[in-house]
């Protein structure tokens, strides 16, 4: 959706230290190797993904969620649990100490807000770093294409993803819970939800200025392509909204298990981009059309 999220430009031979030579790390925390998770075959026949230990460690949260009658009540239960567990305030700004002074504590809400404002900011790097560690997928873009490990682009990403300002207060665990809550919310099956509870995928859109701004894996014809997307990417559920970000529209089926966040799961928060979905990347088969 955002041009700044665009992965690598296509073509060219790969060097031994090239990120294009790899799909991801050998290990991750979801039990499906990155070599499988990143493929179009996985997207066509997805498996359930669980971040190791998250639901078991926080079983009381999901037991409480199972008892709520409405999506709004579920959001309140989740927000309350996160506030109590991680000492968060609902205004994105951190927490207040016993002396009444404001303390900055890294918050998943602050990261989401930062991503939606500018996914190339430090908040975006932290989120991409979380996706890398949990799903094993390597980033392909942060401020610029990341083509090699031994590059300025990789070093910049590495420095920002471990920023002490945002990388405290168990931020990775917060994001683990956000992902698992998102998956629970979808499977719960609410009236007026954007997808059925048993759906395997949802049709989403992304606006781009040209297909070649992505790394093209395959181009069977002018209307179809297989693209390698960044390890965390933005899509829209509305075609018209996606069209605001480029002359071409990429349309694809995104597996439900690759959805990390969308606004419906936290309806009381004024996030920008109402139709925006935060999606785990990899190789996607897309249809290409002019807006």
N, C-alpha and C positions, 0 to 999 in steps of 0.2 A: 504494500500500500504506500509506504513512504519511500521516496527515492533514496534517502539516506540508509535505509535498511537493505538496499540492493546488494546481493552477493557478487561474486567475482565476475568480471568480464569473461567471455568465453574464449575457447581456442588455445592453441599453443601446446608445446611439449612441456611435460612436468619435470621438475628437478627432484633429486632425492629428498630434499627437505620441503617439498611443496605440499601444502595442505590439500591440493587437488588429488594427490596420489593416495590420500587416506579418506575414509568416510568418517572416522572418529577414533576414539580411544578403544583399547581392547576390553576395558571393564567399564561398567556403569552401575547405577543403583536401581535399575528397573527390571533386570533379569532378562532383557532381550538385547543381544549384542548390537552395537551401533551399526555393524555391517549389515544387519537385517533391518533394524529400525529405520534406517535412512533410505530404504529402497521403495520404489513404486509398488513392488510386490507386497510389502508390508501394508502400504496404504490401501491396497485393494482388498487385503484380507488381514485386518488388524487384530492384534491380541490385546487383552486387558493389560494395562501397565499399572504397577504399584511401586511407589518409592519405598524401598526396604525399611521396615520398622515404623513407618509413620503412623499408620492406623492402629497398630498394636500399642504403641507408646501413648497415643492420645485416644484410646478407646472410649473414654468418657465423653469426649466431644461428639463422636459419631453416634454413640448411644443416645445422647441428648438430641442430636439432629433428627434421628429416626422418629422421635416423638412429636416433632413440630407439625402443625397443620398447614402452614402457608410458607411460601418462598420468602416473604418479608420476615417472618419469625425465624426462619433458618438463618438469614443474614444476621439478625440480631444475636442469635446464639453464637454464631461463628465469631462475630466482631467482639462480643463480650468475652469469649474464651481467649481470643488473641490478646485483648487488652489486659486480662488478668494474668495470663501466662508470661507475656513479654513486657508488661508494664507500659502499654501504649496508650496514648490519648487519641481520640478520633479526629483530631485536627491536623494530622500528618506531622506534627512538629516535635514529637518525642514524648517525654514524660516529665512530671513534676516531682522533685525530690521532697524529702521531709522538711527541708528548710524553706520550701516554697519557691525555690529557684528552678527555672526551666533546664532540663537535662536533655541533650540530644541523644535519642536512641534510634538506631536504624529500624525502619518500619517498612513492611511490604507495601503499605499504602503510599508511602513517599516514593518508593521505587516505581510503582505503577504510574503515579502522577508524573514523575520525571520522564518515564518512557514515552508517555503520550504527548508530552511537550517536545521532547527531542531524544530519540532513541540512540543518538550518538553521544549523549552526555554520560557522565560517570554512572548514573543510575542504570543506563542501558547496558554498560559493560558489566555491572554486577549481575544483572538479570541474564545476560548471555553466559557469564561465568557459571551461574547456577545451572543453566541448561546444559552446559558442557559437562559439569561434574555429575549431574543426575542422569542425563540421557546419553552421555558419551560423545555427543556430536560437536565437532569443531566449528567455531565461528568462521565465517568467510568475509565478514564486513564489520568494521567499526571505525567510523570516520572516513575510511578508505578501504579498498580491497585488501584483505589479508591473504597474500599468496604464499608466503613462506614463514616458517618458524623464525628463521634468522633474518628478521626485517624490523624496521622501525614501527610498522603497523602492528606487528605482533607484540612488540615491547610496550607500546602505548596501551593496547588492550589489556595486557597482563598487569600493568601498573594500576589501571583504573578498576579492573574487576576485583582487585584486592584492597581498594581504598578503605582506610581505617574509618573514614567518616560514615560509610554505609555498611562496612563489613564488620559490624559488631552486633550485639544483642541477638545472637543466633539467627542471623538473617536468612541463612540457607534453610534452617528448620522452619522459619516462618513461611518461606516460599514453598517448601514441601507440603505444609498444611494447606496453603492456598490451592495448590494443584489438586491435592486429594479432596478438598472441599468442592472444587469446581467439578471434578469427576463424580463425586457423590451427588451434587446438585442436578447434574444432567441425568443421571440414572434414576433419580428419585421420581421424575416425571411430574411436572407441574402444568396446570392449565396455562395456555398461552405461551409455553416455552418455545424457543425457536427450533427445537428438534424433538422428535419423539424419544421417550425414555429408552427404547430398544434400538434406536438408530445407530448405525456403525459409522456414518460419515455425514457431513453437512457441506452444502455448496457455498463456497466463499469466493470473494473477488479481491483482486489486487490491481491497482493502477500503476502503470510503468510508462516510461517514455520510449522504450524499445526493448524487445526481447534480448538483444545482444548485451544489455547492461547486466544481465545475469550470466552465470556459467551454464552454457547450453550443453547438456549431456547428449541429447538426441533431438533431431528436428525432422520428423517424418514428412511433414508438409507445412504450408504457410499458416495453417490454422491450429497446428498441434506442436507441442514441444515438451521435452522433459528437462526441467531446470533444477539446479541445485540451489536451494534456498538457504539463507542464513540459519544458524542453529535455533534462533528465535526470530520470528517474523510477524509482521502485522498484516491482517486481512480485514475485509469488511464483509458484512452480511448483505449490504446494500450495493448493488452495481453502480448506482448513480453516485454514491459517496466515493467509491473506488475511482470513478472517472475523474474526480477532482485532483488526482495525483499523477495523472499521465494520460497520454493519447490512446494507449492500448490497455485493454482489460484482460487480465489473466483470470480464468475461471477454473476452479479445481474442486475436487471432493477431498475435504480434510477429515481424516479419521477423528472421531470423537476423542479418542485416547490421547491425541496430540494437542488438545485444547488446554491451555494453561489458565486463561482468564478471559472473561467478557463481562460487560457491565451488568448484565441481568443478575449475576450472582451476588452483587453488592448494590442494590438499587438505590440506596439512600445517599450514595456518595457522588458528588458532581464531577465525575471523570469526563474529560474531553473525549470526543470520538465515540458517540453512542453505539455505532455499529461496529466498533473495532474488536477484533479477536486477536489474542496473543497465542501464537501457534508454534509448536516445535517443528523445526525445519527438516532438511534432508532433500531427497530427490522427489519432485512432484511432476506428474503428467498434467499439463494445463492446456486449455483451449485458449486461443489468442484471437481477439477481435478488436476492431476499432471502436472507440467510445462513441 
